[in-house]
């Protein structure tokens, strides 16, 4: 049986659930970015967001940084892939207008897994010896209390404790939800982890289908149950200009045009005014049958 269905909202209503100052978990560019929701967040004038990249951030974060919505970035990387370095992020780092919490992919996942399990931290070994420990005082190095029980350790076995990362909100885009509020994510398991770890999970989808994914053995394993979904909004083509696997490719021209425009603050503001801040497109649609 499915849990009670998540609320279905209009896009602006969904975005209103993300308060200023929220710790906001976002996926990388290849994993279902809710670009329509990010644009709505910019139009709302969000401020002081603490972005958590799971494990990296790209275009959506650069948009938010350029628009002045971000106070802190916690991520393993900021990259636009083949399009190069994120221009507004680079400018913000040079101007010191955002705080950086450097991490690694395993550290981000370990922190979220700790929150998922309801424990205060998880141990991780690979960071030992790196300069990251100098810049992350919240990561603690202890002696493995079981080291004496392991042959060859000589009682000395340092290990890093990564504190739980519990986002206030997770935001992503998916191809489909069902009328019970379950969301199908396929192989994108990081989205499942984000939903488990977060206090609130907000999802935009291409469509809502009149079925129950959890009753279909082909779909159930790739489905986040409604129990973990706080609210949904239909946003057709809501991942553009990024692509959405199985639905549509990225708009390479739009992405390249953004990178070119955003090389300067003036160019970014023109891009913002002509696109994001202009009248929002009608991305909603009625429910469609399975």
C-alpha positions as CSV (number, residue, x, y, z in Angstrom):
1,X,0.0,0.0,0.0
2,X,1.2,3.5,-0.8
3,X,1.4,6.2,1.9
4,X,-0.9,9.2,1.7
5,X,-0.2,11.1,-1.5
6,X,2.1,14.2,-1.3
7,X,0.5,17.5,-1.9
8,X,0.3,18.7,-5.5
9,X,1.0,22.4,-5.8
10,X,1.6,25.1,-8.4
11,X,5.3,25.8,-9.0
12,X,5.4,29.1,-7.1
13,X,3.6,27.4,-4.2
14,X,6.2,24.6,-4.2
15,X,9.1,27.1,-4.2
16,X,7.5,29.0,-1.3
17,X,8.2,26.0,0.8
18,X,12.0,26.8,0.6
19,X,12.7,29.5,3.3
20,X,15.5,32.0,3.1
21,X,18.6,30.6,4.8
22,X,17.5,27.0,4.2
23,X,20.1,24.2,3.8
24,X,19.1,23.1,0.3
25,X,20.3,19.8,-1.2
26,X,20.6,19.8,-5.0
27,X,21.7,17.1,-7.5
28,X,24.4,17.5,-10.2
29,X,23.5,18.5,-13.7
30,X,23.1,14.9,-14.9
31,X,20.6,13.9,-12.2
32,X,17.3,15.7,-12.5
33,X,17.8,19.4,-11.8
34,X,14.6,21.3,-11.1
35,X,15.6,24.3,-13.3
36,X,12.1,25.7,-13.5
37,X,11.9,25.7,-9.7
38,X,15.3,27.3,-9.4
39,X,14.2,30.0,-11.8
40,X,11.1,30.5,-9.6
41,X,13.3,30.7,-6.5
42,X,15.4,33.4,-8.2
43,X,12.2,35.4,-9.1
44,X,11.1,35.1,-5.5
45,X,14.3,36.7,-4.4
46,X,15.5,33.9,-2.1
47,X,18.5,34.8,0.1
48,X,21.2,33.2,2.2
49,X,20.7,29.7,0.9
50,X,23.1,27.0,2.1
51,X,23.5,24.8,-1.0
52,X,24.6,21.1,-0.5
53,X,25.8,19.5,-3.7
54,X,25.1,15.8,-3.9
55,X,27.9,15.4,-4.6
56,X,28.6,18.3,-7.0
57,X,26.9,21.4,-8.3
58,X,26.6,23.0,-11.7
59,X,24.3,25.3,-13.7
60,X,21.5,25.6,-11.1
61,X,24.0,26.7,-8.4
62,X,25.7,29.2,-10.7
63,X,22.3,30.8,-11.5
64,X,21.5,31.1,-7.8
65,X,24.9,32.4,-6.9
66,X,24.8,35.1,-9.7
67,X,21.3,36.1,-8.5
68,X,22.5,36.7,-5.0
69,X,20.5,33.9,-3.4
70,X,23.4,31.9,-1.9
71,X,25.3,32.4,1.4
72,X,27.2,29.0,1.7
73,X,28.2,26.3,-0.7
74,X,28.9,22.8,0.6
75,X,30.0,20.5,-2.2
76,X,32.7,18.3,-3.6
77,X,32.9,20.3,-6.9
78,X,31.5,23.2,-8.9
79,X,31.6,22.4,-12.5
80,X,29.8,23.0,-15.8
81,X,31.4,20.0,-17.4
82,X,32.3,20.5,-21.0
83,X,31.1,24.2,-20.7
84,X,34.0,25.0,-18.4
85,X,34.2,26.8,-15.1
86,X,31.1,28.3,-13.5
87,X,31.5,32.1,-14.1
88,X,29.4,33.5,-11.3
89,X,30.8,31.0,-8.8
90,X,34.3,32.1,-9.7
91,X,33.4,35.7,-9.4
92,X,31.8,35.1,-6.0
93,X,34.9,33.3,-4.7
94,X,37.2,36.1,-5.8
95,X,34.9,38.7,-4.1
96,X,34.4,36.5,-1.1
97,X,30.7,36.9,-1.2
98,X,30.0,33.2,-0.5
99,X,31.3,30.8,2.1
100,X,32.8,27.6,0.9
101,X,32.7,24.3,2.8
102,X,35.0,22.0,0.7
103,X,34.2,18.4,0.7
104,X,34.6,15.2,-1.3
105,X,32.0,12.9,-2.9
106,X,32.4,10.2,-0.3
107,X,32.2,12.8,2.5
108,X,29.0,14.3,1.2
109,X,27.4,10.8,0.8
110,X,28.6,9.8,4.3
111,X,27.1,12.9,5.9
112,X,23.8,12.2,4.2
113,X,23.9,8.5,5.0
114,X,24.4,9.4,8.7
115,X,21.3,11.7,8.6
116,X,19.4,8.9,6.7
117,X,20.2,6.5,9.5
118,X,19.5,9.0,12.3
119,X,23.0,8.9,13.7
120,X,25.3,11.9,14.4
121,X,28.2,10.9,12.2
122,X,29.8,8.2,10.0
123,X,33.5,7.3,9.9
124,X,35.5,7.8,6.7
125,X,39.2,7.0,6.0
126,X,40.1,8.4,2.6
127,X,40.4,12.1,3.7
128,X,43.3,11.4,6.1
129,X,46.5,13.2,4.9
130,X,44.6,15.7,2.8
131,X,44.5,19.5,3.3
132,X,40.8,19.4,3.6
133,X,41.1,18.6,7.3
134,X,42.7,22.0,7.8
135,X,39.6,23.7,6.5
136,X,36.9,21.6,8.0
137,X,37.1,21.9,11.8
138,X,33.7,20.1,12.0
139,X,35.4,16.9,10.7
140,X,37.0,15.2,13.7
141,X,39.9,12.7,13.6
142,X,39.9,10.1,16.3
143,X,41.7,6.9,17.1
144,X,39.7,3.8,16.0
145,X,38.5,2.4,19.3
146,X,38.7,-1.1,17.8
147,X,42.2,-0.8,16.5
148,X,43.7,-3.0,19.2
149,X,41.5,-5.8,18.1
150,X,42.8,-5.7,14.5
151,X,46.1,-7.5,13.8
152,X,48.9,-5.3,12.5
153,X,47.4,-1.9,13.6
154,X,49.6,-1.7,16.7
155,X,46.7,0.2,18.4
156,X,47.1,3.2,16.1
157,X,44.4,3.7,13.5
158,X,43.2,7.2,13.0
159,X,39.8,7.7,11.3
160,X,37.7,10.8,10.3
161,X,34.2,11.3,11.7
162,X,31.9,13.1,9.2
163,X,28.9,14.8,10.9
164,X,25.4,14.1,9.6
165,X,24.2,16.4,6.8
166,X,20.5,16.9,7.3
167,X,19.2,19.3,4.6
168,X,16.1,21.4,5.4
169,X,15.0,20.8,1.8
170,X,15.8,18.5,-1.1
171,X,14.8,19.8,-4.5
172,X,14.9,17.8,-7.8
173,X,13.1,17.1,-11.0
174,X,11.8,13.7,-12.2
175,X,10.0,12.3,-15.2
176,X,7.0,11.1,-13.4
177,X,5.0,10.7,-10.2
178,X,1.9,8.6,-9.6
179,X,-1.4,9.7,-8.2
180,X,-0.3,8.2,-4.8
181,X,2.6,10.7,-4.6
182,X,5.3,8.1,-5.3
183,X,8.2,9.5,-7.6
184,X,10.1,7.3,-10.1
185,X,13.8,8.1,-10.2
186,X,15.2,5.1,-12.0
187,X,18.9,4.6,-11.4
188,X,19.5,8.0,-9.7
189,X,19.9,6.6,-6.2
190,X,21.5,9.8,-4.9
191,X,18.0,11.3,-5.1
192,X,16.7,8.5,-2.8
193,X,19.4,9.3,-0.3
194,X,18.7,13.0,-0.4
195,X,15.0,12.4,0.2
196,X,15.7,10.0,3.1
197,X,18.1,12.5,4.7
198,X,16.1,15.7,4.3
199,X,13.4,17.2,6.5
200,X,11.4,18.2,3.4
201,X,11.6,16.9,-0.2
202,X,10.1,18.9,-3.0
203,X,9.9,17.5,-6.5
204,X,8.9,18.9,-9.9
205,X,7.8,16.3,-12.5
206,X,7.0,16.1,-16.1
207,X,3.7,14.3,-15.4
208,X,1.5,12.5,-12.9
209,X,0.3,9.1,-13.9
210,X,-2.9,7.4,-12.8
211,X,-1.2,4.3,-11.4
212,X,0.8,3.0,-8.4
213,X,4.5,2.5,-9.1
214,X,5.0,0.5,-5.9
215,X,2.7,-2.2,-7.2
216,X,4.8,-2.6,-10.4
217,X,7.9,-4.8,-9.8
218,X,9.6,-3.2,-12.8
219,X,9.3,0.3,-11.3
220,X,9.2,-0.2,-7.5
221,X,13.0,-0.5,-6.9
222,X,13.5,2.9,-8.7
223,X,10.7,4.7,-6.8
224,X,10.8,7.0,-3.9
225,X,7.7,6.2,-1.8
226,X,5.3,9.1,-1.1
227,X,6.3,8.8,2.6
228,X,9.4,10.8,1.7
229,X,7.9,13.3,-0.7
230,X,6.5,16.5,0.9
231,X,5.0,18.1,-2.2
232,X,4.9,17.9,-6.0
233,X,4.5,20.3,-8.8
234,X,4.0,19.5,-12.5
235,X,6.6,21.4,-14.6
236,X,6.7,20.3,-18.2
237,X,10.3,20.4,-19.5
238,X,11.2,21.5,-16.0
239,X,14.9,20.4,-16.2
240,X,15.7,22.6,-19.3
241,X,18.2,23.8,-20.3
242,X,19.7,20.7,-18.7
243,X,18.4,17.5,-20.1
244,X,16.4,14.7,-18.4
245,X,17.3,11.1,-19.1
246,X,14.8,9.3,-21.2
247,X,12.8,12.5,-21.9
248,X,14.8,15.2,-23.7
249,X,18.4,16.2,-24.2
250,X,20.1,19.3,-22.8
251,X,19.7,22.5,-24.8
252,X,23.4,22.9,-25.6
253,X,22.9,26.3,-27.2
254,X,21.1,27.7,-24.2
255,X,23.8,26.4,-21.9
256,X,26.6,27.8,-24.0
257,X,24.8,31.2,-24.3
258,X,24.5,31.3,-20.5
259,X,28.2,30.7,-20.0
260,X,29.1,33.4,-22.5
261,X,26.7,35.9,-21.0
262,X,27.7,35.2,-17.4
263,X,31.4,36.0,-17.8
264,X,30.6,39.4,-16.5
265,X,28.1,40.7,-13.9
266,X,26.5,42.9,-16.5
267,X,26.1,40.1,-19.0
268,X,24.6,37.9,-16.3
269,X,22.1,40.6,-15.3
270,X,21.0,40.9,-19.0
271,X,20.6,37.2,-19.2
272,X,18.6,37.2,-16.0
273,X,16.4,40.0,-17.1
274,X,15.7,38.6,-20.5
275,X,15.1,35.1,-19.4
276,X,14.5,34.1,-15.7
277,X,13.0,37.4,-14.6
278,X,10.8,37.7,-17.6
279,X,7.2,36.3,-17.5
280,X,7.4,32.7,-16.4
281,X,6.4,30.2,-19.0
282,X,3.4,28.0,-18.5
283,X,4.9,24.6,-17.7
284,X,2.0,23.0,-16.0
285,X,-0.3,20.4,-17.4
286,X,-3.1,18.2,-16.4
287,X,-2.6,14.7,-15.1
288,X,-2.1,12.2,-17.9
289,X,-3.0,8.5,-17.9
290,X,-0.3,5.9,-17.5
